[in-house]
Amino acid sequence: MKSPVHRFRDVERQAACLQMEQQQCVSVSKATSAPMWFVRDACGIVCGVITWLLVVYAEFVVLFVMLLPSKNLTYSIVNGTVFNSLAFLALASHFRAMCTDPGAVPKGNATKEYIESLQLKPGQVVYKCPKCCSIKPDRAHHCSVCKRCIRKMDHHCPWVNNCVGENNQKYFVLFTMYIALISLHSLVMVVFHFLYCFEDDWTKCSSFSPPATVILLILLCFEALLFLIFTSVMFGTQVHSICTDETGIERLKGEPARWEKTLCWAAMKSAFGGPLSPSWLNPFSGVSCKRVSNAHAILPQGEIIEEDVIEIPLA
Protein backbone atom coordinates (compact mmCIF):
# COMPACT_ATOMS: atom_id res chain seq x y z
CA MET A 1 0.00 0.00 0.00
CA LYS A 2 1.29 3.48 -0.86
CA SER A 3 2.19 5.84 1.95
CA PRO A 4 0.22 9.14 2.31
CA VAL A 5 3.21 11.07 0.97
CA HIS A 6 3.47 8.95 -2.20
CA ARG A 7 -0.30 9.04 -2.64
CA PHE A 8 -0.37 12.83 -2.36
CA ARG A 9 2.43 13.11 -4.93
CA ASP A 10 0.50 10.85 -7.33
CA VAL A 11 -2.57 13.06 -6.98
CA GLU A 12 -0.42 16.15 -7.59
CA ARG A 13 0.96 14.63 -10.80
CA GLN A 14 -2.58 13.72 -11.96
CA ALA A 15 -3.79 17.23 -11.13
CA ALA A 16 -1.02 18.82 -13.19
CA CYS A 17 -1.78 16.62 -16.19
CA LEU A 18 -5.50 17.21 -15.86
CA GLN A 19 -5.02 20.98 -15.68
CA MET A 20 -3.21 20.91 -19.02
CA GLU A 21 -5.99 18.77 -20.53
CA GLN A 22 -8.64 21.17 -19.19
CA GLN A 23 -6.86 24.10 -20.87
CA GLN A 24 -6.85 22.17 -24.13
CA CYS A 25 -10.60 21.44 -23.75
CA VAL A 26 -11.35 25.12 -23.12
CA SER A 27 -9.42 26.18 -26.22
CA VAL A 28 -11.24 23.57 -28.30
CA SER A 29 -14.65 24.71 -27.02
CA LYS A 30 -13.85 28.29 -28.01
CA ALA A 31 -12.84 27.22 -31.50
CA THR A 32 -16.00 25.23 -32.16
CA SER A 33 -19.34 25.19 -30.41
CA ALA A 34 -19.80 21.42 -30.73
CA PRO A 35 -16.50 19.56 -30.55
CA MET A 36 -16.62 16.05 -31.99
CA TRP A 37 -16.01 13.14 -29.67
CA PHE A 38 -13.47 10.65 -30.95
CA VAL A 39 -11.53 7.99 -29.03
CA ARG A 40 -7.93 7.64 -30.16
CA ASP A 41 -7.63 3.89 -29.69
CA ALA A 42 -5.75 1.92 -32.35
CA CYS A 43 -7.74 -1.29 -31.86
CA GLY A 44 -11.06 0.56 -31.98
CA ILE A 45 -10.10 2.51 -35.11
CA VAL A 46 -9.08 -0.71 -36.88
CA CYS A 47 -12.35 -2.41 -35.85
CA GLY A 48 -14.34 0.60 -37.05
CA VAL A 49 -12.62 0.58 -40.44
CA ILE A 50 -13.16 -3.18 -40.75
CA THR A 51 -16.88 -2.65 -40.06
CA TRP A 52 -17.18 -0.19 -42.95
CA LEU A 53 -15.13 -2.45 -45.26
CA LEU A 54 -17.40 -5.42 -44.53
CA VAL A 55 -20.46 -3.35 -45.42
CA VAL A 56 -18.72 -2.18 -48.62
CA TYR A 57 -17.93 -5.81 -49.52
CA ALA A 58 -21.55 -6.81 -49.01
CA GLU A 59 -22.59 -3.84 -51.15
CA PHE A 60 -20.24 -4.96 -53.93
CA VAL A 61 -21.47 -8.56 -53.99
CA VAL A 62 -25.15 -7.63 -53.76
CA LEU A 63 -24.94 -5.09 -56.59
CA PHE A 64 -22.41 -6.54 -59.03
CA VAL A 65 -22.90 -10.27 -58.48
CA MET A 66 -26.61 -10.61 -57.75
CA LEU A 67 -28.68 -7.56 -58.74
CA LEU A 68 -27.15 -5.98 -61.84
CA PRO A 69 -26.82 -9.28 -63.79
CA SER A 70 -30.42 -10.20 -62.92
CA LYS A 71 -32.93 -10.33 -65.76
CA ASN A 72 -35.78 -9.18 -63.52
CA LEU A 73 -35.57 -5.38 -63.40
CA THR A 74 -38.24 -5.01 -60.70
CA TYR A 75 -36.46 -7.51 -58.47
CA SER A 76 -33.17 -5.60 -58.84
CA ILE A 77 -34.69 -2.17 -58.19
CA VAL A 78 -36.71 -3.20 -55.15
CA ASN A 79 -33.95 -5.20 -53.47
CA GLY A 80 -31.28 -2.66 -54.40
CA THR A 81 -33.31 0.17 -52.88
CA VAL A 82 -34.04 -1.73 -49.68
CA PHE A 83 -30.47 -2.98 -49.21
CA ASN A 84 -28.82 0.37 -49.93
CA SER A 85 -31.23 2.24 -47.65
CA LEU A 86 -30.55 -0.15 -44.77
CA ALA A 87 -26.79 -0.05 -45.39
CA PHE A 88 -26.81 3.75 -45.38
CA LEU A 89 -28.77 3.86 -42.11
CA ALA A 90 -26.43 1.27 -40.57
CA LEU A 91 -23.30 3.26 -41.42
CA ALA A 92 -24.93 6.52 -40.30
CA SER A 93 -25.84 4.90 -36.97
CA HIS A 94 -22.29 3.57 -36.63
CA PHE A 95 -20.86 7.05 -37.23
CA ARG A 96 -23.20 8.65 -34.68
CA ALA A 97 -22.44 5.96 -32.08
CA MET A 98 -18.71 6.44 -32.66
CA CYS A 99 -18.61 10.25 -32.67
CA THR A 100 -21.17 11.05 -29.94
CA ASP A 101 -20.03 11.77 -26.41
CA PRO A 102 -21.46 8.78 -24.48
CA GLY A 103 -21.81 10.82 -21.30
CA ALA A 104 -18.26 11.54 -20.18
CA VAL A 105 -17.77 13.12 -16.77
CA PRO A 106 -15.43 16.14 -16.83
CA LYS A 107 -11.90 15.34 -15.76
CA GLY A 108 -10.41 16.88 -12.65
CA ASN A 109 -13.62 18.26 -11.13
CA ALA A 110 -12.96 16.67 -7.72
CA THR A 111 -12.31 20.04 -6.10
CA LYS A 112 -13.77 21.52 -2.94
CA GLU A 113 -15.24 24.44 -4.91
CA TYR A 114 -17.02 22.16 -7.36
CA ILE A 115 -18.44 19.91 -4.64
CA GLU A 116 -19.72 22.95 -2.74
CA SER A 117 -21.40 24.18 -5.93
CA LEU A 118 -23.44 20.95 -6.03
CA GLN A 119 -25.24 22.10 -2.86
CA LEU A 120 -25.43 18.61 -1.37
CA LYS A 121 -27.03 17.91 1.98
CA PRO A 122 -24.86 17.36 5.10
CA GLY A 123 -24.06 13.70 5.59
CA GLN A 124 -24.17 12.83 1.88
CA VAL A 125 -21.18 10.99 0.47
CA VAL A 126 -19.64 11.48 -2.96
CA TYR A 127 -16.94 9.38 -4.57
CA LYS A 128 -13.88 10.49 -6.49
CA CYS A 129 -12.48 8.40 -9.33
CA PRO A 130 -8.75 8.03 -8.55
CA LYS A 131 -7.95 7.50 -12.24
CA CYS A 132 -9.43 10.67 -13.76
CA CYS A 133 -9.86 12.71 -10.55
CA SER A 134 -13.55 13.37 -11.20
CA ILE A 135 -16.60 13.21 -8.96
CA LYS A 136 -18.46 10.08 -10.07
CA PRO A 137 -22.20 10.53 -10.54
CA ASP A 138 -24.50 7.68 -9.62
CA ARG A 139 -24.23 4.72 -12.02
CA ALA A 140 -21.06 6.07 -13.65
CA HIS A 141 -18.09 3.78 -14.33
CA HIS A 142 -14.54 4.45 -15.45
CA CYS A 143 -13.52 3.22 -18.92
CA SER A 144 -9.85 2.36 -19.24
CA VAL A 145 -9.97 2.84 -23.03
CA CYS A 146 -11.76 6.21 -23.10
CA LYS A 147 -9.87 7.18 -19.90
CA ARG A 148 -13.02 8.83 -18.59
CA CYS A 149 -15.90 8.06 -16.26
CA ILE A 150 -19.03 7.45 -18.36
CA ARG A 151 -22.57 8.00 -17.09
CA LYS A 152 -24.71 4.86 -17.32
CA MET A 153 -21.88 3.05 -19.11
CA ASP A 154 -23.11 -0.24 -20.57
CA HIS A 155 -19.84 -1.43 -22.10
CA HIS A 156 -17.00 -0.32 -24.36
CA CYS A 157 -17.53 -1.59 -27.89
CA PRO A 158 -14.43 -1.74 -30.12
CA TRP A 159 -16.61 -2.05 -33.24
CA VAL A 160 -17.86 1.51 -32.73
CA ASN A 161 -14.61 2.63 -31.03
CA ASN A 162 -16.56 4.12 -28.16
CA CYS A 163 -18.36 3.42 -24.93
CA VAL A 164 -22.08 2.80 -25.02
CA GLY A 165 -23.57 5.22 -22.49
CA GLU A 166 -26.63 7.32 -21.83
CA ASN A 167 -26.03 9.73 -24.74
CA ASN A 168 -25.32 7.29 -27.59
CA GLN A 169 -27.16 4.09 -26.68
CA LYS A 170 -29.89 4.88 -29.22
CA TYR A 171 -27.36 4.99 -32.07
CA PHE A 172 -25.74 1.74 -30.97
CA VAL A 173 -29.15 0.01 -30.85
CA LEU A 174 -29.97 1.31 -34.34
CA PHE A 175 -26.56 0.19 -35.61
CA THR A 176 -27.07 -3.38 -34.40
CA MET A 177 -30.63 -3.44 -35.74
CA TYR A 178 -29.77 -2.20 -39.23
CA ILE A 179 -26.74 -4.50 -39.50
CA ALA A 180 -28.94 -7.45 -38.52
CA LEU A 181 -31.51 -6.43 -41.16
CA ILE A 182 -29.02 -6.08 -44.02
CA SER A 183 -27.41 -9.36 -42.97
CA LEU A 184 -30.78 -11.13 -43.11
CA HIS A 185 -31.66 -9.46 -46.41
CA SER A 186 -28.37 -10.37 -48.07
CA LEU A 187 -28.62 -13.94 -46.73
CA VAL A 188 -32.06 -14.37 -48.32
CA MET A 189 -30.81 -12.93 -51.62
CA VAL A 190 -27.82 -15.30 -51.62
CA VAL A 191 -30.17 -18.29 -51.23
CA PHE A 192 -32.38 -17.12 -54.09
CA HIS A 193 -29.34 -16.41 -56.27
CA PHE A 194 -27.95 -19.90 -55.70
CA LEU A 195 -31.30 -21.39 -56.79
CA TYR A 196 -31.37 -19.09 -59.84
CA CYS A 197 -27.83 -20.04 -60.82
CA PHE A 198 -28.56 -23.77 -60.52
CA GLU A 199 -31.46 -23.35 -62.95
CA ASP A 200 -29.29 -21.52 -65.49
CA ASP A 201 -26.35 -23.86 -64.93
CA TRP A 202 -24.18 -20.91 -63.73
CA THR A 203 -23.81 -19.56 -67.25
CA LYS A 204 -25.90 -16.36 -67.22
CA CYS A 205 -26.41 -15.68 -63.50
CA SER A 206 -23.36 -13.46 -63.00
CA SER A 207 -20.87 -11.32 -64.88
CA PHE A 208 -18.08 -13.17 -63.03
CA SER A 209 -16.84 -16.68 -63.70
CA PRO A 210 -18.69 -19.52 -61.90
CA PRO A 211 -15.81 -20.22 -59.45
CA ALA A 212 -15.45 -16.52 -58.58
CA THR A 213 -19.23 -16.18 -58.18
CA VAL A 214 -19.41 -19.16 -55.83
CA ILE A 215 -16.51 -17.87 -53.69
CA LEU A 216 -17.98 -14.36 -53.45
CA LEU A 217 -21.43 -15.70 -52.51
CA ILE A 218 -20.06 -18.13 -49.90
CA LEU A 219 -18.00 -15.37 -48.27
CA LEU A 220 -21.04 -13.09 -48.19
CA CYS A 221 -23.19 -15.89 -46.79
CA PHE A 222 -20.66 -16.54 -44.02
CA GLU A 223 -20.35 -12.83 -43.22
CA ALA A 224 -24.12 -12.30 -43.20
CA LEU A 225 -24.80 -15.34 -41.00
CA LEU A 226 -22.07 -14.40 -38.51
CA PHE A 227 -23.15 -10.79 -38.13
CA LEU A 228 -26.85 -11.66 -38.13
CA ILE A 229 -26.32 -13.80 -35.03
CA PHE A 230 -23.92 -11.36 -33.36
CA THR A 231 -25.91 -8.16 -33.91
CA SER A 232 -29.26 -9.82 -33.14
CA VAL A 233 -27.91 -10.91 -29.75
CA MET A 234 -26.47 -7.43 -29.12
CA PHE A 235 -29.73 -5.77 -30.15
CA GLY A 236 -31.74 -7.99 -27.81
CA THR A 237 -29.27 -7.40 -24.97
CA GLN A 238 -29.47 -3.63 -25.38
CA VAL A 239 -33.26 -3.54 -25.51
CA HIS A 240 -33.35 -5.74 -22.41
CA SER A 241 -30.94 -3.40 -20.61
CA ILE A 242 -33.09 -0.41 -21.48
CA CYS A 243 -36.34 -2.09 -20.39
CA THR A 244 -34.89 -3.34 -17.09
CA ASP A 245 -33.04 -0.05 -16.48
CA GLU A 246 -29.84 -1.96 -15.77
CA THR A 247 -26.61 -1.54 -17.71
CA GLY A 248 -24.38 -4.40 -18.79
CA ILE A 249 -21.69 -3.51 -16.21
CA GLU A 250 -24.24 -3.32 -13.40
CA ARG A 251 -25.63 -6.71 -14.39
CA LEU A 252 -22.14 -8.23 -14.72
CA LYS A 253 -21.00 -6.93 -11.34
CA GLY A 254 -24.29 -7.82 -9.69
CA GLU A 255 -24.62 -4.33 -8.27
CA PRO A 256 -27.76 -3.82 -6.17
CA ALA A 257 -30.22 -1.30 -7.58
CA ARG A 258 -29.82 1.74 -5.32
CA TRP A 259 -31.72 3.86 -7.82
CA GLU A 260 -35.43 4.01 -8.55
CA LYS A 261 -35.89 1.91 -11.66
CA THR A 262 -37.77 3.39 -14.61
CA LEU A 263 -40.63 1.49 -16.19
CA CYS A 264 -39.91 -0.19 -19.53
CA TRP A 265 -41.84 2.17 -21.81
CA ALA A 266 -40.60 5.28 -20.00
CA ALA A 267 -37.03 3.98 -20.27
CA MET A 268 -37.47 3.38 -24.01
CA LYS A 269 -38.77 6.93 -24.51
CA SER A 270 -35.85 8.29 -22.51
CA ALA A 271 -33.28 6.28 -24.50
CA PHE A 272 -34.75 7.15 -27.91
CA GLY A 273 -35.52 10.80 -27.21
CA GLY A 274 -39.27 11.11 -26.73
CA PRO A 275 -42.62 9.43 -27.49
CA LEU A 276 -42.86 6.73 -30.14
CA SER A 277 -42.33 8.29 -33.58
CA PRO A 278 -40.39 7.67 -36.81
CA SER A 279 -37.49 9.60 -35.25
CA TRP A 280 -36.77 6.51 -33.14
CA LEU A 281 -35.45 4.87 -36.32
CA ASN A 282 -33.60 7.96 -37.52
CA PRO A 283 -29.89 8.07 -36.63
CA PHE A 284 -29.78 11.77 -37.56
CA SER A 285 -32.27 12.85 -34.90
CA GLY A 286 -30.82 13.89 -31.56
CA VAL A 287 -31.69 12.41 -28.21
CA SER A 288 -33.47 15.53 -26.97
CA CYS A 289 -34.38 14.39 -23.47
CA LYS A 290 -30.79 13.52 -22.60
CA ARG A 291 -28.69 15.82 -20.47
CA VAL A 292 -26.16 17.73 -22.53
CA SER A 293 -22.71 16.54 -21.59
CA ASN A 294 -20.54 19.14 -19.88
CA ALA A 295 -17.31 17.36 -20.72
CA HIS A 296 -15.94 20.55 -22.29
CA ALA A 297 -17.31 22.99 -19.70
CA ILE A 298 -14.99 25.26 -17.74
CA LEU A 299 -14.56 23.69 -14.32
CA PRO A 300 -14.32 25.53 -11.00
CA GLN A 301 -10.72 26.25 -10.07
CA GLY A 302 -9.15 24.65 -7.03
CA GLU A 303 -6.97 21.83 -5.80
CA ILE A 304 -8.07 18.26 -6.32
CA ILE A 305 -9.20 16.60 -3.10
CA GLU A 306 -7.01 13.74 -1.96
CA GLU A 307 -9.70 11.48 -0.48
CA ASP A 308 -11.60 9.03 -2.70
CA VAL A 309 -14.65 9.05 -0.39
CA ILE A 310 -15.82 12.55 0.49
CA GLU A 311 -18.47 13.27 3.10
CA ILE A 312 -20.50 16.48 3.16
CA PRO A 313 -19.81 18.97 4.69
CA LEU A 314 -16.17 19.14 3.64
CA ALA A 315 -13.57 19.61 6.31
Order of alpha helices (4+ residues) and beta strands (2+ residues): alpha-alpha-alpha-alpha-beta-beta-beta-beta-beta-beta-alpha-alpha-alpha-alpha-beta
